Every structure is written in structure tokens, then in C-alpha cells.
């Protein structure tokens, strides 16, 4: 069975790239087709792999500013020659699902989400990612074309896997397609529990507008409680200016340090709506309760009062109300960790392997 992997773009190492990493472990000989690739931005991830990029790779600044080229991406993804492969396994939140395959090839798409900037607020998208003014003005003119292409390209995969029930519902709404749910992989073994707790709360993740670090900072500015924030991003300077002295920005930390911060904090604050919140699952793998917005996929995986607590509005006041009444001693770290063992990478890989083989055998028998 000859397999090709297709990924939107390799310019940051986030949750989608953890899925691709698991695919690479399952199919080490499979090449990776992607729109653009930056070894520098990937910090060595996927180094040594057979990575095949589109014509966009030749555009100046394309790897660092890929989001300003959406009008060219449909042509770029359709330009890949995938003839000769038995299976194409794409993982997509935007364009990868749109590759064109022949009738002899089974295309399975692992979908992180339907294209958000096409179906959600495109003006908010351009604002969140700090597009130049010229791009912001141009986006509405070509967005209708992007929506039409996205809807048409969603019919190209033969099978769709959704990364959560939340995403499965979105796929049904926007693409009218059914999907099987297989949650993304988490390296559960990298994390450990501790009953020795510090006095601080923790937040982590790329500092982008939609992740709502602003409301966490505003809440803890008023509470005066210690808060540590791990990671960097385009919102870094603005958020640092907002924060009072009780809030500490740690930037990027090593894996060992991250494990320590996760297991030792009072709780992990998660204020955004995510398709699948891997970083919240990592916190729970460390035995840490989460304080989370009741949106996206997180309510599917959290037992309120046992593994975390929810707030219902994305406001500083809602976070403050929960934090004021929070007592980490009411939570059992081992119980929290046990609740997320089902997300371990080994479980994910076994499910994907079984599904690909089963669907390929069925596909061949019908050919």
C-alpha cells in the first residue's frame, strides 16, 4: 500500500503537526506534500522527511506570511501530482482536503475543522492575524470564490475523519458530509502528576487574539493572584503592556519545564473555543484541573467538578467568579490523569492504522 501524506502548511508546530507526526510514525516512507515549508519556523520538526512543496514556496515571504496568499492556495494544492498512490491521507483545516486524486486512489481526510476564515467572520480573521490594510480590504472580494472552492473541495475526500464531535457537527453543517470521530494524539507519557502544588495559576498556548488571553490577564489584574503564561505569539507585546506585576510571561520553555509547570499549578486556565484543545488535555494528563470556557470540544472531555470547572461567558468577570471559589484540594490528580489516557498517541495510531487498512480493503474490493 503506497501512501502519500498531505498537510496544509509546515510553518508552525501545533496540534495539526502532532497529528502529522503520528502519521509519519505510522507511514515512515510516505512523502509529505504541503503548500509551504519553513525549516526555521518548524524548529527541526520533520527534519529529514521527504517534503514536497507547491509553487508558493518560491514566493518571497510565503513561508512566513502564508496567510496573505489564500487566493493562490486552491491552485497550489490542486497542482500536486498524486497519481501512483494507493492511499492519500490528508490532514486539513483549510486546503489539504482539496487535493485531486484519481479513481484508483483512496483519499482519507483527517479534518481539524472546516475552513474557519471562509465560514466564520472573515473580517475577524484578518484582524486576528494582523493582515496589512491592503489585504484586509481585498479579502471580502475573493472570499466568495474561496467559499465556493472550499465547499466543492470538501466533496473530494472519499472518507472524512473529524477530530472531535464538535468538528463533526460543523462538517455536517457546512459540507453535508458524515464523518468518523477520532480524537487527536496526546503524548500522555510526557506528563506526570504531583500533589505538591504551587500558589500560581497557569495559561499556555500561542498568544493570538482568538485564544482570549486578554480576558485572563484582565481577570488576574483585578484578582492580584499569581499567574504564569507560557509561550509567545503576535499578541505578546500588547498582553505584556496590559499585565500587572502578579502576571509572569515565561516565553517558550523546555518540555521538562512545561511538565513541571503543568503538574504544580493550582489550575490551568483555558478561555478559548477550540476544535480540540490538546493543551488542556496535556494539563489534565498532569493531574491538573482546568478552568475552561464552556465552548468547543472541551465540554466533551471534562467532568465538571471532577476534572475541571466551566465558565459560560468569555469575560474577565466570569473567570474571576470561578477562580474566587476555586479549591484545587477538591480534585484528585490521579483521577484527572486517568480520565484522559484514552487520548494517548498509541491509541490514536492504532485507530488510524485499523481504519486506513479497513477502508482501503473495502475500497479495493469495490473497484
C-alpha positions as CSV (number, residue, x, y, z in Angstrom):
1,X,0.0,0.0,0.0
2,X,1.7,3.2,-1.2
3,X,0.7,6.2,0.8
4,X,1.2,10.0,0.5
5,X,0.6,12.4,3.3
6,X,-0.8,15.9,2.6
7,X,-0.7,18.8,5.1
8,X,-1.8,22.4,4.8
9,X,1.5,24.1,5.5
10,X,4.5,23.5,7.7
11,X,5.2,26.9,9.3
12,X,4.4,26.2,13.0
13,X,4.4,23.3,15.3
14,X,0.9,23.0,16.8
15,X,-1.8,20.4,17.2
16,X,-2.2,19.7,13.5
17,X,1.5,18.9,13.3
18,X,1.2,16.5,16.2
19,X,-1.3,14.6,14.0
20,X,1.1,14.7,11.1
21,X,3.9,13.4,13.3
22,X,1.8,10.4,14.3
23,X,1.0,9.8,10.6
24,X,4.8,9.9,9.8
25,X,5.4,7.3,12.5
26,X,2.8,5.0,11.0
27,X,4.0,5.5,7.5
28,X,7.7,6.5,7.6
29,X,8.2,6.0,3.8
30,X,5.3,8.3,2.9
31,X,6.3,11.7,1.4
32,X,4.7,14.9,2.8
33,X,3.0,17.2,0.3
34,X,2.5,20.7,1.7
35,X,1.9,24.2,0.4
36,X,4.9,25.9,2.1
37,X,7.6,24.7,4.5
38,X,9.9,26.7,6.7
39,X,12.6,24.6,8.5
40,X,13.4,27.6,10.7
41,X,9.8,28.1,11.9
42,X,9.5,24.3,12.4
43,X,12.5,24.3,14.8
44,X,13.8,21.0,13.4
45,X,10.4,19.2,13.3
46,X,10.1,16.8,10.3
47,X,13.8,17.3,9.5
48,X,15.0,14.6,7.2
49,X,11.5,13.8,5.8
50,X,10.7,13.8,2.1
51,X,8.8,17.1,2.0
52,X,7.4,18.3,-1.4
53,X,6.1,21.9,-1.6
54,X,3.9,23.8,-4.0
55,X,4.9,26.7,-6.3
56,X,4.1,29.0,-3.4
57,X,7.4,28.0,-1.8
58,X,9.1,30.2,-4.4
59,X,7.1,33.3,-3.4
60,X,9.1,35.8,-1.3
61,X,8.0,35.7,2.3
62,X,5.4,32.9,1.5
63,X,6.5,30.7,4.4
64,X,6.5,33.5,7.0
65,X,3.3,35.2,5.7
66,X,1.4,32.3,4.2
67,X,-2.0,33.7,5.3
68,X,-1.8,36.6,2.8
69,X,-1.9,34.2,-0.1
70,X,-5.3,32.3,0.2
71,X,-6.4,33.2,-3.3
72,X,-3.5,31.2,-4.7
73,X,-3.7,28.2,-2.4
74,X,-6.5,26.3,-4.3
75,X,-4.4,26.4,-7.5
76,X,-1.3,25.3,-5.5
77,X,-2.9,22.4,-3.7
78,X,-4.5,21.1,-6.9
79,X,-1.1,21.2,-8.6
80,X,0.2,18.2,-6.8
81,X,0.6,15.0,-8.8
82,X,-0.7,12.2,-6.6
83,X,-1.1,9.6,-9.3
84,X,0.5,6.2,-8.4
85,X,-0.5,6.3,-4.7
86,X,-3.0,3.7,-3.3
87,X,-3.9,6.0,-0.4
88,X,-3.7,9.7,0.2
89,X,-4.0,10.6,3.9
90,X,-4.5,14.4,4.3
91,X,-4.9,16.3,7.5
92,X,-6.6,19.6,6.9
93,X,-8.1,22.7,8.4
94,X,-8.1,24.6,5.1
95,X,-6.7,23.5,1.8
96,X,-5.1,20.0,2.1
97,X,-8.5,18.3,1.6
98,X,-8.7,19.8,-1.8
99,X,-6.0,17.7,-3.5
100,X,-7.2,15.9,-6.6
101,X,-6.8,12.1,-6.7
102,X,-7.7,9.6,-9.4
103,X,-10.4,6.9,-9.2
104,X,-7.8,4.3,-8.3
105,X,-6.7,6.2,-5.1
106,X,-8.5,6.3,-1.8
107,X,-8.4,9.8,-0.2
108,X,-9.0,9.9,3.5
109,X,-9.0,13.3,5.1
110,X,-8.4,13.9,8.8
111,X,-10.3,17.2,9.3
112,X,-9.3,19.5,12.1
113,X,-12.1,21.9,11.2
114,X,-14.0,23.2,8.2
115,X,-12.1,26.3,6.9
116,X,-12.8,28.9,9.6
117,X,-12.0,32.0,7.7
118,X,-14.4,31.0,5.0
119,X,-17.4,30.1,7.1
120,X,-16.8,32.3,10.2
121,X,-16.2,36.0,10.3
122,X,-13.5,36.8,7.7
123,X,-13.1,40.4,9.0
124,X,-12.3,39.0,12.4
125,X,-9.8,36.6,10.8
126,X,-7.9,39.4,9.1
127,X,-7.9,41.4,12.3
128,X,-6.8,38.5,14.5
129,X,-3.8,37.7,12.2
130,X,-2.7,41.3,11.8
131,X,-3.0,41.5,8.0
132,X,-1.8,44.6,6.2
133,X,-4.6,47.1,5.4
134,X,-4.4,46.4,1.7
135,X,-5.0,42.7,2.3
136,X,-7.9,43.4,4.7
137,X,-9.6,45.5,2.1
138,X,-9.1,42.8,-0.6
139,X,-10.3,39.8,1.4
140,X,-14.1,40.3,1.0
141,X,-13.7,40.5,-2.8
142,X,-12.1,37.0,-3.2
143,X,-13.8,35.3,-0.1
144,X,-16.8,34.3,-2.1
145,X,-14.5,32.4,-4.5
146,X,-12.8,30.7,-1.5
147,X,-16.1,29.6,-0.1
148,X,-17.2,28.1,-3.4
149,X,-13.9,26.3,-3.8
150,X,-13.9,25.1,-0.2
151,X,-17.4,23.7,-0.5
152,X,-16.6,22.0,-3.8
153,X,-13.3,20.6,-2.5
154,X,-15.0,19.1,0.6
155,X,-16.5,16.5,-1.8
156,X,-13.1,15.3,-2.9
157,X,-12.1,13.1,0.0
158,X,-13.6,9.6,-0.1
159,X,-13.7,9.4,3.7
160,X,-13.6,12.1,6.4
161,X,-12.4,11.7,10.0
162,X,-13.3,14.5,12.4
163,X,-11.0,15.4,15.3
164,X,-14.0,15.8,17.7
165,X,-17.8,15.6,17.8
166,X,-17.8,19.5,17.8
167,X,-16.0,19.4,14.4
168,X,-18.1,16.6,13.2
169,X,-21.2,18.8,13.7
170,X,-19.5,21.6,11.8
171,X,-18.6,19.3,8.9
172,X,-22.2,18.2,8.7
173,X,-23.5,21.8,8.7
174,X,-21.1,23.3,6.1
175,X,-20.2,20.3,3.9
176,X,-23.2,18.0,4.4
177,X,-20.8,15.1,4.9
178,X,-20.8,12.4,7.6
179,X,-17.5,11.8,9.5
180,X,-16.0,9.4,11.9
181,X,-14.6,10.9,15.1
182,X,-11.0,10.0,16.2
183,X,-9.6,12.5,18.7
184,X,-6.0,13.8,18.1
185,X,-3.0,12.2,19.8
186,X,-1.5,13.5,23.0
187,X,1.9,12.3,24.4
188,X,0.4,11.3,27.7
189,X,3.6,9.7,28.8
190,X,5.4,13.0,28.7
191,X,3.4,14.3,31.7
192,X,3.2,13.3,35.3
193,X,1.1,14.2,38.4
194,X,2.2,15.9,41.6
195,X,0.4,16.5,44.8
196,X,2.9,19.3,45.6
197,X,1.2,22.5,44.3
198,X,2.5,26.0,43.9
199,X,0.4,29.1,44.5
200,X,0.1,30.1,40.9
201,X,-2.4,29.6,38.1
202,X,-1.2,28.7,34.6
203,X,-2.2,29.6,31.0
204,X,-0.3,28.5,27.9
205,X,-0.6,28.4,24.1
206,X,0.2,30.6,21.2
207,X,-0.6,34.3,22.0
208,X,-3.2,35.0,19.4
209,X,-6.3,37.2,19.7
210,X,-8.9,34.4,19.4
211,X,-7.3,32.5,22.3
212,X,-8.5,35.3,24.6
213,X,-5.5,35.7,26.9
214,X,-6.7,39.3,27.3
215,X,-9.6,38.3,29.5
216,X,-7.4,36.0,31.6
217,X,-5.0,38.9,32.2
218,X,-7.8,41.4,33.0
219,X,-9.2,38.9,35.5
220,X,-5.9,38.3,37.2
221,X,-5.1,42.0,37.2
222,X,-8.1,42.5,39.4
223,X,-7.7,39.4,41.5
224,X,-4.0,40.1,42.2
225,X,-3.3,36.3,42.2
226,X,-0.1,34.8,40.7
227,X,-0.5,33.8,37.0
228,X,2.2,32.4,34.7
229,X,1.8,32.4,31.0
230,X,3.9,30.1,28.7
231,X,4.5,30.7,25.0
232,X,4.9,33.6,22.6
233,X,3.0,35.0,19.6
234,X,1.8,38.1,17.9
235,X,-0.2,39.3,20.9
236,X,2.9,39.2,23.2
237,X,3.7,42.9,23.4
238,X,0.1,44.0,23.8
239,X,-0.6,41.5,26.5
240,X,2.6,42.4,28.4
241,X,1.6,46.0,28.5
242,X,-1.8,45.0,29.9
243,X,-0.4,42.8,32.7
244,X,0.4,43.8,36.3
245,X,3.3,42.6,38.3
246,X,1.5,39.4,39.5
247,X,1.5,38.1,36.0
248,X,4.7,36.5,34.6
249,X,5.4,35.7,31.0
250,X,7.7,32.8,30.6
251,X,8.0,32.6,26.8
252,X,8.9,29.2,25.5
253,X,10.1,26.6,28.0
254,X,11.6,23.1,27.7
255,X,9.5,20.0,27.7
256,X,10.7,19.2,31.2
257,X,9.9,22.7,32.5
258,X,6.4,22.5,30.9
259,X,5.7,19.3,32.6
260,X,6.7,20.8,35.9
261,X,4.6,23.9,35.5
262,X,1.6,21.8,34.4
263,X,1.7,19.5,37.4
264,X,2.5,22.2,40.0
265,X,-0.1,24.9,39.2
266,X,-3.4,25.3,41.0
267,X,-5.3,25.1,37.8
268,X,-4.9,25.6,34.0
269,X,-7.0,28.4,32.6
270,X,-8.5,27.7,29.1
271,X,-10.7,30.6,27.9
272,X,-11.0,29.9,24.2
273,X,-13.2,27.9,21.9
274,X,-11.1,25.2,20.3
275,X,-11.9,22.4,17.9
276,X,-9.8,20.1,20.1
277,X,-7.9,21.6,23.0
278,X,-4.7,19.5,23.1
279,X,-3.0,21.7,25.6
280,X,-5.9,21.4,28.0
281,X,-5.7,17.6,27.7
282,X,-1.9,17.9,28.4
283,X,-2.7,19.8,31.6
284,X,-5.2,17.1,32.7
285,X,-2.6,14.4,31.9
286,X,-0.5,16.2,34.5
287,X,-3.3,15.7,37.0
288,X,-4.3,19.4,36.9
289,X,-7.9,20.6,36.9
290,X,-8.9,23.1,34.2
291,X,-10.9,26.2,34.4
292,X,-12.4,26.4,30.9
293,X,-14.9,28.3,28.8
294,X,-17.9,26.1,28.1
295,X,-17.4,26.0,24.3
296,X,-15.8,24.0,21.5
297,X,-14.9,20.4,22.2
298,X,-13.7,20.8,25.9
299,X,-17.1,20.1,27.5
300,X,-17.0,16.7,25.7
301,X,-13.9,15.7,27.7
302,X,-14.3,17.3,31.1
303,X,-16.3,16.1,34.1
304,X,-17.5,19.3,35.8
305,X,-16.5,19.3,39.5
306,X,-14.2,16.2,39.0
307,X,-11.7,17.2,36.3
308,X,-12.5,20.9,35.9
309,X,-14.9,23.8,36.2
310,X,-16.5,25.8,33.5
311,X,-17.5,29.5,33.0
312,X,-20.2,30.4,30.5
313,X,-19.1,33.8,29.1
314,X,-15.8,34.9,27.7
315,X,-15.4,37.8,30.1
316,X,-12.9,38.7,32.9
317,X,-15.8,38.7,35.4
318,X,-16.8,35.1,34.6
319,X,-13.2,33.9,35.1
320,X,-13.0,35.9,38.4
321,X,-16.1,34.3,39.8
322,X,-14.8,30.8,39.2
323,X,-11.3,31.5,40.4
324,X,-12.5,33.1,43.7
325,X,-14.4,30.0,44.6
326,X,-11.8,27.5,43.3
327,X,-10.1,25.0,45.6
328,X,-7.6,22.6,44.0
329,X,-7.8,20.3,47.0
330,X,-11.2,19.2,45.9
331,X,-9.7,17.5,42.8
332,X,-7.8,14.2,42.7
333,X,-4.8,14.4,40.3
334,X,-4.8,10.7,39.6
335,X,-8.4,10.6,38.7
336,X,-7.9,13.6,36.3
337,X,-5.0,11.9,34.6
338,X,-6.9,8.6,34.2
339,X,-9.7,10.4,32.5
340,X,-7.5,11.4,29.5
341,X,-5.5,8.2,29.0
342,X,-7.8,7.4,26.1
343,X,-6.1,10.3,24.1
344,X,-2.6,8.7,24.2
345,X,-0.8,8.7,20.9
346,X,-0.6,4.9,20.9
347,X,-4.4,4.7,20.9
348,X,-4.7,7.3,18.1
349,X,-2.2,5.4,15.9
350,X,-3.9,2.1,16.4
351,X,-7.3,3.6,15.4
352,X,-5.9,5.3,12.4
353,X,-4.0,2.2,11.2
354,X,-7.0,0.0,11.6
355,X,-9.3,2.5,9.8
356,X,-7.0,3.1,6.9
357,X,-6.5,-0.6,6.3
358,X,-10.1,-1.5,6.6
359,X,-11.3,1.3,4.3
360,X,-8.6,0.5,1.7
361,X,-9.6,-3.1,1.6
362,X,-13.2,-2.2,1.2
363,X,-12.3,0.4,-1.5
364,X,-10.2,-2.1,-3.5
365,X,-13.0,-4.8,-3.3
366,X,-15.4,-2.3,-4.8
367,X,-13.0,-1.2,-7.6
